[in-house]
Amino acid sequence: MAKFVTQIIVLGAQVVSRAFARALRQEYAATQAAAQKGQGGPKAQAEANLKVGMNLDEAKNILNVHRLDAEEIEKSFNHLFKANDRSSGGSLYLQSKVFRAKERLDEELRLQKQDKEKAATSLSAAPYRWYTNREGGI
């Protein structure tokens, strides 16, 4: 009986370890594919989250914005920052949360602008490379 229980435990451990190894390999392959694609994607967002200390959804909720529009963000920030001013009985904690949320959204806007510029430069250079690679010259 003890031998049977031991075999079941060992078999279960093997199944779990194989599944874990497979998941690890898939995650590694996905990470490598994203790196080869040249887009920062999740890595850039994770760096921005660490830099400011909050994620994008939290920042949107704090400033009550639904899309990344610079004017809408600025308008909401100014209203909430003034409403939580200490001289008018507001909270420094809330004011700092509003400030950090704006920082995070500004960082996201900057990252999106970088991605657009990167995509535009790679698209504008593509036809030139196609002609030069195909015929050996223009």
ABEGO torsion letter per residue (X at the ends): XAAAAAAAAAAAAAAAAAAAAAAAAAAAAAAAAAAAAGBAEAAAAAAAAAAAGBBAAAAAAAAGBABBBAAAAAAAAAAAAAAABAAAGBBAAAAAAAAAAAAAAAAAAAAAAAAAAAAAAAAAAAAAAAAAAAAGBX
